[in-house]
Every structure is written in C-alpha cells, then in structure tokens.
Amino acid sequence: MASSAQLKTQGFFLLATFFAVLAAIFMPLFPGAHGGKVNGLDYLDNFFNQLSKSSAYYIPEQIKKAEKYNGQQFTTSLKMKSADEAAVTAKLFAANSIIATAEGEKVKVSGDFGAMIGVMLKDADLMYKNDGKALTSKYGVDERQTVYSWYQSLAAMEKDMTKAGNFEQAKFVKNCMSKAVEPAYNYYKVEAKPVKEEMFLLIAALAFYVVYTMWYGFGLLYLFEGAGIKLDH
C-alpha cells in the first residue's frame, strides 16, 4: 500500500501534468480550418462541426416536398424586424420575379408558394455548400444577410399560417427553417467530412476526453488521500 508521501507525489504529478496539457490545449498549436494555427478547443469544435454537417443535409428532401405546393397562389404581409430588413427582403423576392413591396417593417409578397419556398431552399443549398459568392453575385447582398432574411421570412410565414389554421403548410415551413435554412447559415464555411473517413480521430478524441477526466479525478483522489482525507460516497 502506498504511503502518504507517495500518494501526495502521485497526486501532484497527475495534477501538474494535467494542467500542463490543459495549457497546451489553449495554445495555438493545431491546424486551423482556414489556415494558420488555432487552439485545441477551436480545432475540435471545427472537427465535430465537420462531422455533424455531413449528416445534417436535408435540403434536397425539403426541395422535393416543396414541389407539391407548386401552383398554389400565396399572398401575405411579412413583419420583419426593421424597415431596412424589410427593404432587403423585398429586393430578394423581386430578384426572383416574385411580387414584393416593402412598407415600413412589413413586406407584402404575392406569388406561387411552391416556387417561393423553392427559391429560399436553393439559396440555402448554395450557402450549405459554402458557395456564398453565388448568392452575393445574384443579389448584391451579403450572403449571410440573404439567408438570414429568408429565415425571418419563413418565421413570419409560419406564424401567420398557424394563426390562420393552415397547420400543414405551417409545419412544412417550420421544417424548411430547421432542416434547411438554419443549418445552411450555421454551417457556412464548414467543410463537411464523413464520419467513416475520420473514425480514428473521432475515437481518439473521445478516448482522450475520458482519460483526461479520469486523470484529473485520480490526481485529486491521491492528493486528498495523501493528506489523510478519505473520499467516500
């Protein structure tokens, strides 16, 4: 059985090496997604974003579902967050030959509902594929602003449809927001990677997390026991 001095030594060693590794994790020693070096947390955050992006691509499915609404005429007044945003949103609709006029914070829009949603989803698809330049070229508006405006438009549509009792359309619009437009915005500039191609690094990262947690725990355990403090549960 280890003596108190040995337990203290083991505890100090484990904690010292734990914090040494922690310091290294927070240093810019790892390759960044866009060149340069980043710290370990940013590196792993980007790594897991890359893996999750490859399994969160539902846009083609939503585009297919939008086709059943082709030919349905739709007219509504969308309340945006500001007059400037309403003006930008009206510009986006108009660029796709959809009748839209901005009146203060509201955008009055009229057109084919299926085609309208299809435009938003195809723009989201470009964003998801990191082709922001195509959106900027198409509208003359920052690509993030474009997708954000589409998201706000869908949110306003979903709210109005729910109030009007059009629950089927409201659910579809909600899915377009959560499964297409929102992921496209959040994953912009993240390069998707299939899990099967990064399995070794994934397992290594998860194993390190488990070992690193135990590392700290045993360091405290040995230190307390060396000091005569018994840890019970």
Beta strands, then each sheet from edge to edge (+ up, - down):
strand 1: 30-31
strand 2: 37-38
strand 3: 73-79
strand 4: 99-103
strand 5: 106-112
sheet 1: 1+ 2-
sheet 2: 3+ 5- 4+
end
